[in-house]
């Protein structure tokens, strides 16, 4: 590893250390802020962590964390927006899927929701979490992933600047000529969704609510590494 890698590791340690020192009160602040401002916190979690995943992927592919035209700040803005969308989708599917399962299985209204929201782990909760993960990643994830790919291309085409990000996206040209659909469909959607996201988000929905979006953002770091290795 090079000096810049050790600097990054040191920065991560410095940022994470307050979480493990009760006297700092940082852990309690984090829980309170996540509860009171879930979408603002989702913006910053994804803006920081998911963008870090992309920087790590660039480091693996090309040996640098940033380069001209890469556009770290525009990518952070896009990931922040997507983070809020993901937080919204998680609420919708966590609420809707148990209700849907109740209607299909003839269960009493609210019975599965109570199992799913229980603080203790049960096999029933695991099954509902898996169902939520499968439906969310089958319905919401392909659209989100494709939109994110288009924004990546748009950022690169416009020099990696914030001003370039705000220009109108040439969606027709991007869809027809610039998206690598072999990679996007045959690997990102057909393989990472069932093999990575289904089980990963099953774990996500078992965690306490205040940690679910954070864990989802950390999964973005892992996926960035997987895509870099694939490339």
Rosetta constraint file for C-alpha pairs under 8 A:
AtomPair CA 1 CA 5 HARMONIC 6.00 0.50
AtomPair CA 1 CA 6 HARMONIC 7.24 0.50
AtomPair CA 2 CA 6 HARMONIC 6.69 0.50
AtomPair CA 3 CA 7 HARMONIC 6.27 0.50
AtomPair CA 4 CA 8 HARMONIC 6.25 0.50
AtomPair CA 5 CA 9 HARMONIC 6.30 0.50
AtomPair CA 6 CA 10 HARMONIC 6.09 0.50
AtomPair CA 7 CA 11 HARMONIC 6.19 0.50
AtomPair CA 8 CA 12 HARMONIC 6.26 0.50
AtomPair CA 9 CA 13 HARMONIC 6.26 0.50
AtomPair CA 10 CA 14 HARMONIC 6.19 0.50
AtomPair CA 11 CA 15 HARMONIC 6.18 0.50
AtomPair CA 12 CA 16 HARMONIC 6.10 0.50
AtomPair CA 13 CA 17 HARMONIC 5.85 0.50
AtomPair CA 14 CA 18 HARMONIC 7.66 0.50
AtomPair CA 16 CA 20 HARMONIC 7.40 0.50
AtomPair CA 17 CA 21 HARMONIC 6.77 0.50
AtomPair CA 18 CA 22 HARMONIC 7.71 0.50
AtomPair CA 18 CA 24 HARMONIC 6.20 0.50
AtomPair CA 18 CA 26 HARMONIC 6.02 0.50
AtomPair CA 18 CA 27 HARMONIC 7.47 0.50
AtomPair CA 19 CA 24 HARMONIC 7.95 0.50
AtomPair CA 19 CA 26 HARMONIC 5.84 0.50
AtomPair CA 19 CA 27 HARMONIC 5.10 0.50
AtomPair CA 20 CA 27 HARMONIC 7.61 0.50
AtomPair CA 21 CA 25 HARMONIC 7.69 0.50
AtomPair CA 21 CA 26 HARMONIC 7.98 0.50
AtomPair CA 22 CA 26 HARMONIC 7.42 0.50
AtomPair CA 22 CA 27 HARMONIC 7.13 0.50
AtomPair CA 25 CA 29 HARMONIC 6.25 0.50
AtomPair CA 26 CA 30 HARMONIC 6.05 0.50
AtomPair CA 27 CA 31 HARMONIC 6.38 0.50
AtomPair CA 28 CA 32 HARMONIC 6.19 0.50
AtomPair CA 29 CA 33 HARMONIC 5.97 0.50
AtomPair CA 30 CA 34 HARMONIC 6.04 0.50
AtomPair CA 31 CA 35 HARMONIC 6.17 0.50
AtomPair CA 31 CA 210 HARMONIC 6.07 0.50
AtomPair CA 32 CA 36 HARMONIC 6.09 0.50
AtomPair CA 33 CA 37 HARMONIC 5.53 0.50
AtomPair CA 33 CA 38 HARMONIC 7.25 0.50
AtomPair CA 33 CA 41 HARMONIC 7.15 0.50
AtomPair CA 34 CA 38 HARMONIC 4.77 0.50
AtomPair CA 34 CA 41 HARMONIC 5.87 0.50
AtomPair CA 34 CA 210 HARMONIC 5.94 0.50
AtomPair CA 35 CA 210 HARMONIC 6.50 0.50
AtomPair CA 37 CA 41 HARMONIC 6.15 0.50
AtomPair CA 38 CA 42 HARMONIC 5.99 0.50
AtomPair CA 38 CA 87 HARMONIC 7.66 0.50
AtomPair CA 39 CA 43 HARMONIC 6.14 0.50
AtomPair CA 39 CA 83 HARMONIC 7.84 0.50
AtomPair CA 39 CA 84 HARMONIC 5.21 0.50
AtomPair CA 39 CA 87 HARMONIC 6.65 0.50
AtomPair CA 39 CA 88 HARMONIC 7.80 0.50
AtomPair CA 40 CA 44 HARMONIC 6.65 0.50
AtomPair CA 40 CA 84 HARMONIC 7.38 0.50
AtomPair CA 41 CA 45 HARMONIC 6.05 0.50
AtomPair CA 42 CA 46 HARMONIC 6.12 0.50
AtomPair CA 42 CA 80 HARMONIC 7.04 0.50
AtomPair CA 42 CA 83 HARMONIC 5.29 0.50
AtomPair CA 42 CA 84 HARMONIC 5.46 0.50
AtomPair CA 42 CA 87 HARMONIC 6.52 0.50
AtomPair CA 42 CA 213 HARMONIC 6.42 0.50
AtomPair CA 42 CA 214 HARMONIC 7.48 0.50
AtomPair CA 43 CA 47 HARMONIC 5.90 0.50
AtomPair CA 43 CA 79 HARMONIC 7.34 0.50
AtomPair CA 43 CA 80 HARMONIC 3.93 0.50
AtomPair CA 43 CA 81 HARMONIC 6.13 0.50
AtomPair CA 43 CA 82 HARMONIC 7.65 0.50
AtomPair CA 43 CA 83 HARMONIC 5.20 0.50
AtomPair CA 43 CA 84 HARMONIC 5.51 0.50
AtomPair CA 44 CA 48 HARMONIC 5.98 0.50
AtomPair CA 44 CA 80 HARMONIC 5.99 0.50
AtomPair CA 45 CA 49 HARMONIC 5.88 0.50
AtomPair CA 45 CA 50 HARMONIC 7.76 0.50
AtomPair CA 45 CA 80 HARMONIC 7.47 0.50
AtomPair CA 45 CA 83 HARMONIC 7.45 0.50
AtomPair CA 45 CA 213 HARMONIC 7.76 0.50
AtomPair CA 45 CA 214 HARMONIC 6.22 0.50
AtomPair CA 45 CA 217 HARMONIC 6.30 0.50
AtomPair CA 46 CA 50 HARMONIC 5.01 0.50
AtomPair CA 46 CA 51 HARMONIC 7.14 0.50
AtomPair CA 46 CA 76 HARMONIC 7.69 0.50
AtomPair CA 46 CA 79 HARMONIC 5.55 0.50
AtomPair CA 46 CA 80 HARMONIC 5.33 0.50
AtomPair CA 46 CA 82 HARMONIC 7.68 0.50
AtomPair CA 46 CA 83 HARMONIC 5.21 0.50
AtomPair CA 46 CA 214 HARMONIC 7.87 0.50
AtomPair CA 46 CA 217 HARMONIC 5.21 0.50
AtomPair CA 47 CA 51 HARMONIC 5.84 0.50
AtomPair CA 47 CA 75 HARMONIC 7.63 0.50
AtomPair CA 47 CA 76 HARMONIC 4.36 0.50
AtomPair CA 47 CA 77 HARMONIC 6.38 0.50
AtomPair CA 47 CA 78 HARMONIC 7.51 0.50
AtomPair CA 47 CA 79 HARMONIC 4.92 0.50
AtomPair CA 47 CA 80 HARMONIC 4.40 0.50
AtomPair CA 47 CA 83 HARMONIC 7.42 0.50
AtomPair CA 48 CA 52 HARMONIC 6.09 0.50
AtomPair CA 48 CA 76 HARMONIC 6.67 0.50
AtomPair CA 49 CA 53 HARMONIC 6.36 0.50
AtomPair CA 49 CA 217 HARMONIC 5.90 0.50
AtomPair CA 49 CA 218 HARMONIC 6.17 0.50
AtomPair CA 49 CA 220 HARMONIC 7.22 0.50
AtomPair CA 49 CA 221 HARMONIC 6.33 0.50
AtomPair CA 50 CA 54 HARMONIC 6.57 0.50
AtomPair CA 50 CA 76 HARMONIC 7.96 0.50
AtomPair CA 50 CA 79 HARMONIC 6.66 0.50
AtomPair CA 50 CA 217 HARMONIC 5.81 0.50
AtomPair CA 50 CA 218 HARMONIC 6.95 0.50
AtomPair CA 50 CA 220 HARMONIC 4.97 0.50
AtomPair CA 50 CA 221 HARMONIC 5.31 0.50
AtomPair CA 50 CA 224 HARMONIC 7.84 0.50
AtomPair CA 51 CA 55 HARMONIC 6.26 0.50
AtomPair CA 51 CA 72 HARMONIC 7.22 0.50
AtomPair CA 51 CA 75 HARMONIC 6.45 0.50
AtomPair CA 51 CA 76 HARMONIC 5.75 0.50
AtomPair CA 51 CA 79 HARMONIC 6.89 0.50
AtomPair CA 51 CA 221 HARMONIC 7.68 0.50
AtomPair CA 52 CA 56 HARMONIC 6.11 0.50
AtomPair CA 52 CA 221 HARMONIC 6.52 0.50
AtomPair CA 53 CA 57 HARMONIC 6.16 0.50
AtomPair CA 53 CA 220 HARMONIC 6.32 0.50
AtomPair CA 53 CA 221 HARMONIC 3.74 0.50
AtomPair CA 53 CA 222 HARMONIC 6.76 0.50
AtomPair CA 53 CA 223 HARMONIC 7.44 0.50
AtomPair CA 53 CA 224 HARMONIC 4.91 0.50
AtomPair CA 53 CA 225 HARMONIC 6.61 0.50
AtomPair CA 54 CA 58 HARMONIC 6.22 0.50
AtomPair CA 54 CA 221 HARMONIC 7.12 0.50
AtomPair CA 54 CA 224 HARMONIC 5.41 0.50
AtomPair CA 54 CA 225 HARMONIC 7.73 0.50
AtomPair CA 55 CA 59 HARMONIC 6.18 0.50
AtomPair CA 55 CA 64 HARMONIC 7.93 0.50
AtomPair CA 55 CA 65 HARMONIC 4.87 0.50
AtomPair CA 55 CA 66 HARMONIC 6.52 0.50
AtomPair CA 56 CA 60 HARMONIC 6.31 0.50
AtomPair CA 56 CA 65 HARMONIC 6.29 0.50
AtomPair CA 56 CA 221 HARMONIC 7.94 0.50
AtomPair CA 56 CA 224 HARMONIC 7.25 0.50
AtomPair CA 56 CA 225 HARMONIC 6.72 0.50
AtomPair CA 57 CA 61 HARMONIC 6.24 0.50
AtomPair CA 57 CA 224 HARMONIC 5.52 0.50
AtomPair CA 57 CA 225 HARMONIC 5.19 0.50
AtomPair CA 57 CA 227 HARMONIC 7.30 0.50
AtomPair CA 57 CA 228 HARMONIC 4.84 0.50
AtomPair CA 57 CA 229 HARMONIC 7.90 0.50
AtomPair CA 58 CA 62 HARMONIC 5.69 0.50
AtomPair CA 58 CA 63 HARMONIC 6.86 0.50
AtomPair CA 58 CA 64 HARMONIC 6.23 0.50
AtomPair CA 58 CA 65 HARMONIC 5.83 0.50
AtomPair CA 58 CA 66 HARMONIC 7.26 0.50
AtomPair CA 58 CA 228 HARMONIC 7.21 0.50
AtomPair CA 59 CA 63 HARMONIC 4.33 0.50
AtomPair CA 59 CA 64 HARMONIC 4.41 0.50
AtomPair CA 59 CA 65 HARMONIC 4.91 0.50
AtomPair CA 59 CA 66 HARMONIC 7.86 0.50
AtomPair CA 60 CA 64 HARMONIC 7.74 0.50
AtomPair CA 60 CA 225 HARMONIC 7.92 0.50
AtomPair CA 60 CA 228 HARMONIC 6.45 0.50
AtomPair CA 60 CA 229 HARMONIC 7.54 0.50
AtomPair CA 61 CA 228 HARMONIC 6.19 0.50
AtomPair CA 61 CA 229 HARMONIC 7.82 0.50
AtomPair CA 61 CA 231 HARMONIC 7.60 0.50
AtomPair CA 66 CA 70 HARMONIC 6.37 0.50
AtomPair CA 66 CA 71 HARMONIC 7.98 0.50
AtomPair CA 66 CA 72 HARMONIC 7.25 0.50
AtomPair CA 67 CA 71 HARMONIC 7.96 0.50
AtomPair CA 68 CA 159 HARMONIC 7.55 0.50
AtomPair CA 68 CA 160 HARMONIC 7.33 0.50
AtomPair CA 69 CA 155 HARMONIC 7.79 0.50
AtomPair CA 69 CA 156 HARMONIC 5.76 0.50
AtomPair CA 69 CA 158 HARMONIC 7.73 0.50
AtomPair CA 69 CA 159 HARMONIC 4.44 0.50
AtomPair CA 69 CA 160 HARMONIC 4.18 0.50
AtomPair CA 69 CA 161 HARMONIC 7.36 0.50
AtomPair CA 70 CA 155 HARMONIC 7.53 0.50
AtomPair CA 70 CA 156 HARMONIC 6.16 0.50
AtomPair CA 70 CA 159 HARMONIC 7.39 0.50
AtomPair CA 70 CA 160 HARMONIC 5.18 0.50
AtomPair CA 71 CA 75 HARMONIC 6.10 0.50
AtomPair CA 71 CA 155 HARMONIC 6.66 0.50
AtomPair CA 71 CA 156 HARMONIC 7.25 0.50
AtomPair CA 71 CA 159 HARMONIC 7.31 0.50
AtomPair CA 71 CA 160 HARMONIC 3.70 0.50
AtomPair CA 71 CA 161 HARMONIC 5.87 0.50
AtomPair CA 71 CA 162 HARMONIC 7.83 0.50
AtomPair CA 72 CA 76 HARMONIC 6.16 0.50
AtomPair CA 72 CA 160 HARMONIC 7.43 0.50
AtomPair CA 73 CA 77 HARMONIC 6.32 0.50
AtomPair CA 73 CA 161 HARMONIC 7.68 0.50
AtomPair CA 73 CA 162 HARMONIC 7.00 0.50
AtomPair CA 74 CA 78 HARMONIC 6.26 0.50
AtomPair CA 74 CA 155 HARMONIC 7.04 0.50
AtomPair CA 74 CA 160 HARMONIC 6.79 0.50
AtomPair CA 74 CA 161 HARMONIC 6.48 0.50
AtomPair CA 74 CA 162 HARMONIC 5.33 0.50
AtomPair CA 74 CA 165 HARMONIC 6.35 0.50
AtomPair CA 75 CA 79 HARMONIC 6.02 0.50
AtomPair CA 75 CA 152 HARMONIC 7.44 0.50
AtomPair CA 75 CA 155 HARMONIC 7.68 0.50
AtomPair CA 76 CA 80 HARMONIC 5.95 0.50
AtomPair CA 77 CA 81 HARMONIC 6.32 0.50
AtomPair CA 78 CA 82 HARMONIC 6.15 0.50
AtomPair CA 78 CA 148 HARMONIC 7.79 0.50
AtomPair CA 78 CA 151 HARMONIC 7.53 0.50
AtomPair CA 79 CA 83 HARMONIC 5.82 0.50
AtomPair CA 80 CA 84 HARMONIC 6.48 0.50
AtomPair CA 81 CA 85 HARMONIC 6.46 0.50
AtomPair CA 82 CA 86 HARMONIC 6.02 0.50
AtomPair CA 82 CA 144 HARMONIC 7.66 0.50
AtomPair CA 83 CA 87 HARMONIC 6.12 0.50
AtomPair CA 83 CA 217 HARMONIC 7.74 0.50
AtomPair CA 84 CA 88 HARMONIC 6.15 0.50
AtomPair CA 85 CA 89 HARMONIC 6.11 0.50
AtomPair CA 86 CA 90 HARMONIC 6.08 0.50
AtomPair CA 87 CA 91 HARMONIC 6.45 0.50
AtomPair CA 87 CA 213 HARMONIC 6.37 0.50
AtomPair CA 88 CA 92 HARMONIC 6.32 0.50
AtomPair CA 89 CA 93 HARMONIC 6.05 0.50
AtomPair CA 89 CA 136 HARMONIC 7.40 0.50
AtomPair CA 89 CA 140 HARMONIC 7.46 0.50
AtomPair CA 90 CA 94 HARMONIC 5.78 0.50
AtomPair CA 90 CA 136 HARMONIC 7.60 0.50
AtomPair CA 91 CA 95 HARMONIC 6.07 0.50
AtomPair CA 92 CA 96 HARMONIC 5.82 0.50
AtomPair CA 93 CA 97 HARMONIC 5.43 0.50
AtomPair CA 93 CA 132 HARMONIC 6.07 0.50
AtomPair CA 93 CA 135 HARMONIC 7.66 0.50
AtomPair CA 93 CA 136 HARMONIC 6.27 0.50
AtomPair CA 94 CA 98 HARMONIC 7.03 0.50
AtomPair CA 94 CA 132 HARMONIC 6.22 0.50
AtomPair CA 95 CA 99 HARMONIC 6.93 0.50
AtomPair CA 95 CA 113 HARMONIC 7.55 0.50
AtomPair CA 96 CA 100 HARMONIC 6.09 0.50
AtomPair CA 97 CA 101 HARMONIC 6.09 0.50
AtomPair CA 97 CA 128 HARMONIC 7.94 0.50
AtomPair CA 97 CA 131 HARMONIC 7.27 0.50
AtomPair CA 97 CA 132 HARMONIC 5.83 0.50
AtomPair CA 97 CA 135 HARMONIC 7.85 0.50
AtomPair CA 98 CA 102 HARMONIC 6.13 0.50
AtomPair CA 98 CA 110 HARMONIC 8.00 0.50
AtomPair CA 98 CA 112 HARMONIC 5.59 0.50
AtomPair CA 98 CA 113 HARMONIC 5.43 0.50
AtomPair CA 98 CA 116 HARMONIC 7.69 0.50
AtomPair CA 98 CA 128 HARMONIC 6.89 0.50
AtomPair CA 98 CA 132 HARMONIC 7.91 0.50
AtomPair CA 99 CA 103 HARMONIC 6.37 0.50
AtomPair CA 99 CA 109 HARMONIC 7.35 0.50
AtomPair CA 99 CA 110 HARMONIC 7.17 0.50
AtomPair CA 99 CA 112 HARMONIC 7.42 0.50
AtomPair CA 99 CA 113 HARMONIC 7.09 0.50
AtomPair CA 100 CA 104 HARMONIC 6.32 0.50
AtomPair CA 101 CA 105 HARMONIC 5.90 0.50
AtomPair CA 101 CA 107 HARMONIC 7.97 0.50
AtomPair CA 101 CA 112 HARMONIC 7.74 0.50
AtomPair CA 102 CA 106 HARMONIC 5.62 0.50
AtomPair CA 102 CA 107 HARMONIC 4.72 0.50
AtomPair CA 102 CA 108 HARMONIC 6.73 0.50
AtomPair CA 102 CA 109 HARMONIC 6.55 0.50
AtomPair CA 102 CA 110 HARMONIC 7.77 0.50
AtomPair CA 102 CA 111 HARMONIC 7.63 0.50
AtomPair CA 102 CA 112 HARMONIC 6.63 0.50
AtomPair CA 103 CA 107 HARMONIC 6.76 0.50
AtomPair CA 107 CA 111 HARMONIC 6.78 0.50
AtomPair CA 107 CA 112 HARMONIC 7.62 0.50
AtomPair CA 110 CA 114 HARMONIC 6.07 0.50
AtomPair CA 111 CA 115 HARMONIC 6.50 0.50
AtomPair CA 112 CA 116 HARMONIC 6.07 0.50
AtomPair CA 112 CA 128 HARMONIC 7.84 0.50
AtomPair CA 113 CA 117 HARMONIC 6.06 0.50
AtomPair CA 114 CA 118 HARMONIC 6.07 0.50
AtomPair CA 115 CA 124 HARMONIC 6.83 0.50
AtomPair CA 115 CA 125 HARMONIC 5.84 0.50
AtomPair CA 116 CA 124 HARMONIC 7.55 0.50
AtomPair CA 116 CA 125 HARMONIC 4.84 0.50
AtomPair CA 116 CA 128 HARMONIC 6.48 0.50
AtomPair CA 116 CA 129 HARMONIC 7.31 0.50
AtomPair CA 117 CA 125 HARMONIC 7.97 0.50
AtomPair CA 118 CA 125 HARMONIC 7.89 0.50
AtomPair CA 119 CA 208 HARMONIC 7.48 0.50
AtomPair CA 121 CA 125 HARMONIC 6.51 0.50
AtomPair CA 121 CA 126 HARMONIC 7.48 0.50
AtomPair CA 121 CA 206 HARMONIC 7.53 0.50
AtomPair CA 122 CA 126 HARMONIC 6.39 0.50
AtomPair CA 123 CA 127 HARMONIC 6.21 0.50
AtomPair CA 124 CA 128 HARMONIC 6.32 0.50
AtomPair CA 125 CA 129 HARMONIC 6.04 0.50
AtomPair CA 125 CA 206 HARMONIC 7.34 0.50
AtomPair CA 126 CA 130 HARMONIC 6.16 0.50
AtomPair CA 126 CA 202 HARMONIC 7.27 0.50
AtomPair CA 126 CA 206 HARMONIC 6.89 0.50
AtomPair CA 127 CA 131 HARMONIC 6.30 0.50
AtomPair CA 128 CA 132 HARMONIC 6.17 0.50
AtomPair CA 129 CA 133 HARMONIC 6.14 0.50
AtomPair CA 129 CA 201 HARMONIC 7.92 0.50
AtomPair CA 129 CA 202 HARMONIC 5.11 0.50
AtomPair CA 129 CA 203 HARMONIC 7.61 0.50
AtomPair CA 129 CA 205 HARMONIC 5.46 0.50
AtomPair CA 129 CA 206 HARMONIC 6.44 0.50
AtomPair CA 130 CA 134 HARMONIC 6.10 0.50
AtomPair CA 130 CA 198 HARMONIC 7.05 0.50
AtomPair CA 130 CA 199 HARMONIC 7.24 0.50
AtomPair CA 130 CA 201 HARMONIC 7.67 0.50
AtomPair CA 130 CA 202 HARMONIC 4.79 0.50
AtomPair CA 131 CA 135 HARMONIC 6.18 0.50
AtomPair CA 132 CA 136 HARMONIC 5.97 0.50
AtomPair CA 132 CA 202 HARMONIC 7.53 0.50
AtomPair CA 132 CA 205 HARMONIC 7.90 0.50
AtomPair CA 133 CA 137 HARMONIC 5.92 0.50
AtomPair CA 133 CA 197 HARMONIC 7.63 0.50
AtomPair CA 133 CA 198 HARMONIC 5.51 0.50
AtomPair CA 133 CA 199 HARMONIC 7.64 0.50
AtomPair CA 133 CA 201 HARMONIC 5.42 0.50
AtomPair CA 133 CA 202 HARMONIC 5.48 0.50
AtomPair CA 133 CA 205 HARMONIC 7.69 0.50
AtomPair CA 134 CA 138 HARMONIC 5.89 0.50
AtomPair CA 134 CA 194 HARMONIC 7.93 0.50
AtomPair CA 134 CA 198 HARMONIC 5.56 0.50
AtomPair CA 135 CA 139 HARMONIC 5.95 0.50
AtomPair CA 135 CA 140 HARMONIC 7.98 0.50
AtomPair CA 136 CA 140 HARMONIC 5.39 0.50
AtomPair CA 136 CA 141 HARMONIC 6.64 0.50
AtomPair CA 137 CA 141 HARMONIC 4.59 0.50
AtomPair CA 137 CA 142 HARMONIC 7.15 0.50
AtomPair CA 137 CA 193 HARMONIC 6.56 0.50
AtomPair CA 137 CA 197 HARMONIC 6.98 0.50
AtomPair CA 137 CA 198 HARMONIC 6.90 0.50
AtomPair CA 138 CA 142 HARMONIC 6.82 0.50
AtomPair CA 138 CA 193 HARMONIC 7.66 0.50
AtomPair CA 139 CA 143 HARMONIC 7.64 0.50
AtomPair CA 140 CA 144 HARMONIC 6.32 0.50
AtomPair CA 141 CA 145 HARMONIC 5.88 0.50
AtomPair CA 141 CA 193 HARMONIC 7.95 0.50
AtomPair CA 142 CA 146 HARMONIC 6.08 0.50
AtomPair CA 142 CA 189 HARMONIC 6.32 0.50
AtomPair CA 143 CA 147 HARMONIC 6.10 0.50
AtomPair CA 144 CA 148 HARMONIC 6.06 0.50
AtomPair CA 145 CA 149 HARMONIC 6.18 0.50
AtomPair CA 146 CA 150 HARMONIC 6.30 0.50
AtomPair CA 146 CA 184 HARMONIC 7.57 0.50
AtomPair CA 147 CA 151 HARMONIC 6.33 0.50
AtomPair CA 148 CA 152 HARMONIC 6.25 0.50
AtomPair CA 149 CA 153 HARMONIC 6.43 0.50
AtomPair CA 149 CA 179 HARMONIC 7.44 0.50
AtomPair CA 150 CA 154 HARMONIC 6.11 0.50
AtomPair CA 150 CA 171 HARMONIC 7.47 0.50
AtomPair CA 150 CA 174 HARMONIC 6.57 0.50
AtomPair CA 150 CA 175 HARMONIC 7.65 0.50
AtomPair CA 150 CA 179 HARMONIC 7.24 0.50
AtomPair CA 151 CA 155 HARMONIC 6.00 0.50
AtomPair CA 151 CA 169 HARMONIC 7.96 0.50
AtomPair CA 152 CA 156 HARMONIC 6.29 0.50
AtomPair CA 153 CA 157 HARMONIC 6.02 0.50
AtomPair CA 153 CA 174 HARMONIC 7.39 0.50
AtomPair CA 153 CA 178 HARMONIC 7.47 0.50
AtomPair CA 153 CA 179 HARMONIC 7.86 0.50
AtomPair CA 154 CA 158 HARMONIC 6.25 0.50
AtomPair CA 154 CA 164 HARMONIC 7.97 0.50
AtomPair CA 154 CA 165 HARMONIC 6.90 0.50
AtomPair CA 154 CA 169 HARMONIC 6.41 0.50
AtomPair CA 154 CA 170 HARMONIC 7.84 0.50
AtomPair CA 154 CA 174 HARMONIC 7.94 0.50
AtomPair CA 155 CA 159 HARMONIC 6.49 0.50
AtomPair CA 155 CA 160 HARMONIC 5.00 0.50
AtomPair CA 155 CA 161 HARMONIC 7.07 0.50
AtomPair CA 155 CA 164 HARMONIC 6.60 0.50
AtomPair CA 155 CA 165 HARMONIC 5.60 0.50
AtomPair CA 156 CA 160 HARMONIC 5.32 0.50
AtomPair CA 158 CA 164 HARMONIC 4.79 0.50
AtomPair CA 158 CA 165 HARMONIC 7.00 0.50
AtomPair CA 159 CA 164 HARMONIC 6.77 0.50
AtomPair CA 160 CA 164 HARMONIC 6.77 0.50
AtomPair CA 160 CA 165 HARMONIC 7.47 0.50
AtomPair CA 161 CA 165 HARMONIC 6.33 0.50
AtomPair CA 162 CA 166 HARMONIC 6.52 0.50
AtomPair CA 163 CA 167 HARMONIC 6.75 0.50
AtomPair CA 170 CA 174 HARMONIC 6.15 0.50
AtomPair CA 171 CA 175 HARMONIC 5.91 0.50
AtomPair CA 172 CA 176 HARMONIC 5.99 0.50
AtomPair CA 173 CA 177 HARMONIC 5.60 0.50
AtomPair CA 173 CA 178 HARMONIC 6.96 0.50
AtomPair CA 174 CA 178 HARMONIC 4.77 0.50
AtomPair CA 174 CA 179 HARMONIC 6.05 0.50
AtomPair CA 175 CA 179 HARMONIC 5.70 0.50
AtomPair CA 179 CA 184 HARMONIC 7.50 0.50
AtomPair CA 180 CA 184 HARMONIC 6.02 0.50
AtomPair CA 181 CA 185 HARMONIC 5.46 0.50
AtomPair CA 181 CA 186 HARMONIC 7.53 0.50
AtomPair CA 182 CA 186 HARMONIC 5.42 0.50
AtomPair CA 182 CA 187 HARMONIC 7.39 0.50
AtomPair CA 183 CA 187 HARMONIC 5.23 0.50
AtomPair CA 183 CA 188 HARMONIC 6.39 0.50
AtomPair CA 184 CA 188 HARMONIC 4.93 0.50
AtomPair CA 184 CA 189 HARMONIC 6.25 0.50
AtomPair CA 185 CA 189 HARMONIC 5.01 0.50
AtomPair CA 185 CA 190 HARMONIC 5.97 0.50
AtomPair CA 186 CA 190 HARMONIC 5.20 0.50
AtomPair CA 186 CA 191 HARMONIC 6.78 0.50
AtomPair CA 187 CA 191 HARMONIC 4.94 0.50
AtomPair CA 187 CA 192 HARMONIC 6.38 0.50
AtomPair CA 188 CA 192 HARMONIC 5.17 0.50
AtomPair CA 188 CA 193 HARMONIC 6.97 0.50
AtomPair CA 189 CA 193 HARMONIC 5.50 0.50
AtomPair CA 190 CA 194 HARMONIC 6.97 0.50
AtomPair CA 191 CA 195 HARMONIC 5.76 0.50
AtomPair CA 191 CA 196 HARMONIC 7.61 0.50
AtomPair CA 192 CA 196 HARMONIC 4.91 0.50
AtomPair CA 192 CA 197 HARMONIC 6.26 0.50
AtomPair CA 193 CA 197 HARMONIC 4.71 0.50
AtomPair CA 193 CA 198 HARMONIC 6.09 0.50
AtomPair CA 194 CA 198 HARMONIC 5.18 0.50
AtomPair CA 194 CA 199 HARMONIC 7.71 0.50
AtomPair CA 195 CA 199 HARMONIC 7.10 0.50
AtomPair CA 196 CA 200 HARMONIC 5.90 0.50
AtomPair CA 197 CA 201 HARMONIC 5.68 0.50
AtomPair CA 198 CA 202 HARMONIC 6.22 0.50
AtomPair CA 199 CA 203 HARMONIC 6.53 0.50
AtomPair CA 200 CA 204 HARMONIC 6.43 0.50
AtomPair CA 200 CA 219 HARMONIC 7.61 0.50
AtomPair CA 201 CA 205 HARMONIC 6.17 0.50
AtomPair CA 201 CA 216 HARMONIC 7.28 0.50
AtomPair CA 202 CA 206 HARMONIC 6.65 0.50
AtomPair CA 203 CA 207 HARMONIC 6.69 0.50
AtomPair CA 204 CA 212 HARMONIC 5.35 0.50
AtomPair CA 204 CA 215 HARMONIC 6.39 0.50
AtomPair CA 204 CA 216 HARMONIC 6.70 0.50
AtomPair CA 205 CA 209 HARMONIC 7.73 0.50
AtomPair CA 205 CA 212 HARMONIC 6.46 0.50
AtomPair CA 207 CA 211 HARMONIC 6.44 0.50
AtomPair CA 207 CA 212 HARMONIC 6.02 0.50
AtomPair CA 208 CA 212 HARMONIC 6.53 0.50
AtomPair CA 209 CA 213 HARMONIC 7.82 0.50
AtomPair CA 210 CA 214 HARMONIC 7.78 0.50
AtomPair CA 211 CA 215 HARMONIC 6.02 0.50
AtomPair CA 212 CA 216 HARMONIC 6.17 0.50
AtomPair CA 213 CA 217 HARMONIC 6.19 0.50
AtomPair CA 214 CA 218 HARMONIC 6.31 0.50
AtomPair CA 215 CA 219 HARMONIC 6.22 0.50
AtomPair CA 216 CA 220 HARMONIC 6.60 0.50
AtomPair CA 217 CA 221 HARMONIC 6.96 0.50
AtomPair CA 218 CA 222 HARMONIC 6.70 0.50
AtomPair CA 219 CA 223 HARMONIC 6.15 0.50
AtomPair CA 220 CA 224 HARMONIC 6.17 0.50
AtomPair CA 221 CA 225 HARMONIC 6.54 0.50
AtomPair CA 222 CA 226 HARMONIC 6.35 0.50
AtomPair CA 223 CA 227 HARMONIC 6.14 0.50
AtomPair CA 224 CA 228 HARMONIC 6.17 0.50
AtomPair CA 225 CA 229 HARMONIC 6.21 0.50
AtomPair CA 226 CA 230 HARMONIC 6.18 0.50
AtomPair CA 227 CA 231 HARMONIC 6.20 0.50
